[in-house]
Amino acid sequence: MKRRVFYLILLSALFSTQFIGAQDNIDNKSAVGSWLGKIPVGAISLRIIFNITLTGKDSLAVTLDSPDQGAKNIKIGPVTLSGKEINIKAPMLLGEYKGTMTNDTLISGTWKQAGNTTPLDLVKQKAPFVLNRPQEPKSPFPYMSEDVTFKNEKGGFELAGTLTIPKGNGPFPAVVLITGSGSQNRNEELLGHKPFLIIADYLTRNGIAVLRYDDRGVGQSKGSPLNATSADFATDAGAAFLYLTSRKEINPKSIGFAGHSEGGLIAPVVASGNSNIAFIISLAGPGVNGEEIMNTQNMDISLISGVKIKDIKEGIAINKKLFAVLKKETDNKIAQEKIVEVYSKALTKKKTPSEDIDKAVKQLNASMNPVSYNWFRYFLTANPVDFWKKTRCPVLALNGEKDLQVSAKVNLPAIEKAVRSGGNQSVKTISLPDLNHLFQHCKTGLPKEYGEIEETFSPEVLKIMTDWILAL
């Protein structure tokens, strides 16, 4: 499932910045330009660009871009040059970059922040960096696009989204798009990609209305994701469905869901209790519980990344102990104390230095914060089979063969078996070659490739989705 830690990127992103000057000392002239580096954040890598410009006669100004996060022109500094050394401070981010000129196009350095140090090398760009997303549609559009709001009556707040409706005589079939884990906007924007924008544009051009919405607490939507679970998010998707039934342009008997990742769990949660849902498309959705998904994900990503099998198994064993605490202890404050205790003991048993244990605990608390414990507990324990068995509408489940986050081999058979076991024979599963978790054509499937791949969403999958819906 998609990760919840992308906010760390901007903090980590401050670092590096500029310069270079042939083989001699760095000076203002050689420092000017755009410098690009990559920072590892969990399983992904984020591109960071420091844009250094000359102001006045001898002053340098620096801005930071994080194209994979959609951040641009963040002012940082000051910059200090001394011999071959460069120092860039980012006081608002509590960070500092220190680097040494290696040659006229490379600076080797480190980024320090909040007690953590990350290697960061910068390469001078020949031209300003441009993020290329060729599939992103441009106006004018051959369909109606309307910003809408609708209310989650159970939660007592409004959600906001965009409804696209084909031109011509309706009523039209319609799809509600449901995002994956983490707080996402209506385009499910990630690393410079806007997959839901691509999906909505394609489907609507082909006669299918689409509603995509900001998750609660994101963009124009109200409410808060804190302490919410997938079951809570299901009430948001249910509210979106109910809203579409009120639109005269939409065929109320042809409204379904397309859920990506966690959205592929939320869809059957709603459909299992609502027989009016016309269909479900699961895009890399789960067929097994979250603990099994995470263990498989850990194994698959680690193996391709070159981690030794012994170390992978040790990590999974530790996670199992942490998950056991979280599943059993429902008081989140006590759960955090017990989780830290269990984790610290496990690291001590491995003879990990105390200072490394402290850092590891801080990282654990940052990535697995108590405010997400309710969500995490539900994710670990909820069995998708329980919901798929009660789903009576047609189901299309799609997965990329190179999906390392939600394994096609594990989850597609589980979904098909669960749907059929409930008496619903209208289920089709497709495993697609060379596609990753975001349905991009890829080399390895590793998350670190996501931002660097120009393709946002496989054209083949767009056609499969469209043809299947129109054939119902």
VOLOMAR-205251 format. One record per residue (C-alpha): residue in three letters; x, y, z. Coordinates in steps of 0.2 Angstrom, whole numbers, plus 2048, in hexadecimal, padded with zeros to 3 digits. Example, Ala and Ser with C-alpha at 12.3 -4.5 7.8 and 13.67 -1.06 7.14 Angstrom:
<atoms>
ALA83E7EA827 SER8447FB824 
</atoms>
This chain:
<atoms>
MET800800800 LYS8068117FD ARG81081980B ARG80B826818 VAL81C82E81A PHE81E83A80B TYR81D849816 LEU82F84581C ILE83584880B LEU83485B80C LEU83E85B81C SER84B850815 ALA84B859805 LEU85386880B PHE86486380A SER86F8657FC THR8718737F1 GLN87C87A7E5 PHE88D87D7DE ILE89B8767D6 GLY8A987F7CE ALA8B48757C2 GLN8C286E7CC ASP8C687D7D7 ASN8BD8857E5 ILE8AA8887E4 ASP8A689A7E0 ASN8958A37DD LYS8968A17CA SER89988E7CA ALA88C88B7D8 VAL87E8937CD GLY8728867C5 SER8668787C9 TRP86D86A7D4 LEU8648597D5 GLY86684C7E2 LYS85C83D7E8 ILE8578397FA PRO851828800 VAL840829809 GLY83B81780E ALA83A80D7FF ILE83A81B7F3 SER8468297ED LEU84183B7EB ARG8498477E0 ILE84F8577E7 ILE8558667DD PHE85E8757E4 ASN85D8847D9 ILE86B8917DC THR86A8A27D5 LEU8758B27D6 THR86D8C17DD GLY8768D27DC LYS8888D17DA ASP88E8C37E6 SER87F8BC7EF LEU8778AB7ED ALA8658A67EE VAL85F8947F0 THR84E88C7ED LEU84987A7EF ASP83E86F7E3 SER83785E7E7 PRO82F85A7D6 ASP8298497DC GLN81F8517EA GLY8198607DF ALA82386C7EA LYS82C87B7E1 ASN83688A7E5 ILE8378887F8 LYS8438957FE ILE85288F809 GLY86389580D PRO86F89E811 VAL87D896807 THR88F89780C LEU89E892800 SER8AF88F807 GLY8BC8877FC LYS8B48777F5 GLU8A7877803 ILE89587C802 ASN88A87E811 ILE87788280F LYS86C88481E ALA85988281F PRO854888830 MET84288782D LEU844874829 LEU851872837 GLY85D86C82A GLU86E86F823 TYR878869814 LYS88A867813 GLY893862803 THR8A48617FA MET8A78657E8 THR8AD8557E0 ASN8AE85C7CE ASP8A58697C4 THR8958607C3 LEU8948567D4 ILE89385A7E6 SER89484D7F3 GLY88C851804 THR88084D812 TRP870854818 LYS86E85582B GLN85D857833 ALA855853844 GLY864848849 ASN86483E839 THR87183F82B THR86E83A819 PRO87B83980B LEU8768457FD ASP8808477ED LEU87B8557E1 VAL87D8557CE LYS87D8657C4 GLN86F8657B6 LYS87386C7A5 ALA8618737A4 PRO8538777B1 PHE84B8677B6 VAL83A8637AE LEU82E8567B5 ASN82784D7A6 ARG8168457A8 PRO810842796 GLN7FF83A79A GLU7F98497A4 PRO7EA85079B LYS7E9862795 SER7D986C793 PRO7CE86F78A PHE7C585F78F PRO7B8856784 TYR7AD854794 MET7A585D7A2 SER7B085F7B2 GLU7A88667C2 ASP7AE8697D3 VAL7A28617DF THR79F85F7F2 PHE7958517FB LYS79284D80D ASN79883E817 GLU78883D822 LYS79083182E GLY7A083B831 GLY79784C830 PHE7A2854824 GLU7A4859811 LEU7AF851804 ALA7B485A7F5 GLY7B98537E4 THR7B78547D1 LEU7AA84C7C6 THR7AD84A7B4 ILE79E8467A9 PRO79F841796 LYS79784B789 GLY787845782 ASN77783D788 GLY777834798 PRO77582D7A4 PHE7878267A5 PRO78F8187AF ALA79A8207BC VAL7A981B7C7 VAL7AF8217D8 LEU7C28217D9 ILE7C881C7EA THR7DA8207EF GLY7E78157F8 SER7EE817809 GLY7F4828810 SER7EC83980D GLN7EA83B7FB ASN7E28497F0 ARG7D58467E3 ASN7E28427D6 GLU7EB8357E1 GLU7FA8407DE LEU80A8387E2 LEU81C83B7DD GLY8168477CF HIS80A83B7C8 LYS7F783D7C8 PRO7F082C7C4 PHE7DE8307C8 LEU7DE83F7BD ILE7E48347AF ILE7D78267B3 ALA7C98337B4 ASP7CE83B7A4 TYR7CF82B79A LEU7BF8237A1 THR7B583379E ARG7BB83578C ASN7B482478A GLY7A2826791 ILE7A58237A3 ALA7A28307B1 VAL7AF8317BE LEU7AF8387D0 ARG7BF83B7D9 TYR7C18437E9 ASP7CD84A7F6 ASP7CF83E805 ARG7C8845815 GLY7D385381C VAL7DC85580B GLY7DA8647FE GLN7C886A7FF SER7C185B809 LYS7BD85E81C GLY7BE851829 SER7CE849830 PRO7D783982C LEU7DF83883E ASN7DA828847 ALA7CF823838 THR7CF811830 SER7CB80A81F ALA7BA807826 ASP7B881A829 PHE7BF81E818 ALA7B2812811 THR7A481E817 ASP7AC82B80C ALA7AB8207FD GLY79981C801 ALA79582E802 ALA79D8317F1 PHE7928237EA LEU78282A7F2 TYR78683B7EA LEU7878347D9 THR77682C7DB SER76F83E7DC ARG7768437CB LYS76A8427BD GLU7798407B1 ILE77E8307B9 ASN77581F7B7 PRO77281A7CA LYS7738077C5 SER7848097BE ILE78F8117CB GLY79E8077D1 PHE7AF8097D9 ALA7C18097D3 GLY7CC8087E3 HIS7DF8087E2 SER7E97FF7F0 GLU7E0802800 GLY7D28097F5 GLY7D17F77EF LEU7CC7F2801 ILE7C0801804 ALA7B67FC7F4 PRO7B07EB7FA VAL7AE7F280C VAL7A17FD804 ALA79A7F17F8 SER7987E3805 GLY78B7ED80D ASN7837F67FE SER77B7EB7F0 ASN7797FA7E5 ILE78C7FB7E1 ALA78C7F77CF PHE79E7F17CD ILE7B07F17D5 ILE7C17F37CD SER7CF7EF7D9 LEU7DF7F77D3 ALA7EC7EE7DD GLY7E07EB7EC PRO7E27DF7FA GLY7DB7CD7FB VAL7E47C980B ASN7E77D281B GLY7F37E081E GLU8007D7828 GLU8027CA81A ILE8037D880D MET8107E1817 ASN81A7D181A THR81A7CD807 GLN81E7DF803 ASN82D7DF80E MET8337CF807 ASP8317D47F5 ILE8387E57F6 SER8477E0801 LEU84B7D17F5 ILE84C7DC7E6 SER8557E97EF GLY8637DD7F3 VAL8607DA806 LYS8657C980D ILE8577BD810 LYS85D7BB822 ASP85B7CD826 ILE84A7CE81D LYS8447C0828 GLU84A7C8838 GLY8417D8833 ILE8317CF830 ALA8337C6840 ILE8357D7849 ASN8267DE840 LYS81C7CF845 LYS81F7D3857 LEU81B7E6855 PHE80B7E184C ALA8067D5859 VAL8067E3866 LEU7FD7EF85B LYS7EF7E3857 LYS7ED7DE86A GLU7EF7EF873 THR7E17FB86E ASP7E6809879 ASN7F281286D LYS7FD81A87A ILE80080A883 ALA803802872 GLN81080E86D GLU81980B87E LYS8197F887B ILE81E7F9869 VAL82D80486D GLU8317F887B VAL8307E8870 TYR83A7F1862 SER8487F786D LYS84A7E5875 ALA84A7DD863 LEU8587E985E THR8627E786E LYS8617D486C LYS8697D785B LYS8777E1864 THR8727F185C PRO87C800863 SER87180B86F GLU87381A864 ASP86C811855 ILE85E80A85F ASP85981C864 LYS859821851 ALA84F81184C VAL842814859 LYS840826853 GLN83E820841 LEU831813847 ASN827821850 ALA82882C841 SER82281F835 MET816816840 ASN80E82484A PRO801821857 VAL7F582C84E SER7F581F840 TYR7F381084C ASN7E080E849 TRP7E380D837 PHE7F2802838 ARG7E97F6844 TYR7DA7F5838 PHE7E57F2829 LEU7EE7E4832 THR7DF7DB838 ALA7D17DE82C ASN7CF7CF820 PRO7CA7D580E VAL7C27C380B ASP7B47C8817 PHE7AF7D680C TRP7B37CE7FB LYS7A87BF800 LYS7997CB802 THR79C7D57F2 ARG78E7D17E6 CYS7937DD7D7 PRO79F7D97C9 VAL7B17DA7CE LEU7C17DD7C3 ALA7D17DB7CD LEU7E17E27C5 ASN7F37E17CB GLY8047E47C3 GLU80F7D57C3 LYS81E7E07C9 ASP8137E77D7 LEU81E7E57E7 GLN8127EE7F3 VAL8027E37F0 SER8087D37E8 ALA7FE7CD7D9 LYS8027BB7DD VAL7FB7BC7EE ASN7EC7C87ED LEU7E47C47DC PRO7E17B27E0 ALA7DB7B77F1 ILE7CE7C37EA GLU7C77B77DD LYS7C57A97E9 ALA7BD7B47F6 VAL7B07BC7EA ARG7AC7AB7E3 SER7AA7A37F4 GLY79C7AF7F7 GLY7937A97E8 ASN7987B77DC GLN79F7B07CC SER7A17C17C4 VAL7B37C47C8 LYS7C27C67BC THR7D47C87C1 ILE7E27CD7B6 SER7F57CE7BA LEU7FE7DA7AF PRO8107D87A9 ASP81D7E57AD LEU8127F07B7 ASN8157F67C9 HIS80A7FB7D7 LEU80580B7CF PHE8028027BE GLN81180A7B6 HIS81C8007AA CYS82C7FD7B4 LYS83D7F47B5 THR83D7ED7C7 GLY82C7F37CF LEU8367FB7DE PRO82D80B7E5 LYS83D8157E2 GLU8398147CF TYR82781C7D0 GLY82C82E7CF GLU83982B7C2 ILE82D8227B6 GLU82582F7AA GLU8168247A7 THR8088277B4 PHE7FC8197B0 SER7FC80A7A4 PRO7F280E794 GLU7EE7FB793 VAL7E67FC7A4 LEU7DC80B7A0 LYS7D4802791 ILE7D17F279B MET7C87FC7A8 THR7BD80579B ASP7B97F6791 TRP7B47EC7A0 ILE7A87FA7A7 LEU7A07FD796 ALA79D7EB794 LEU7937E87A4 
</atoms>
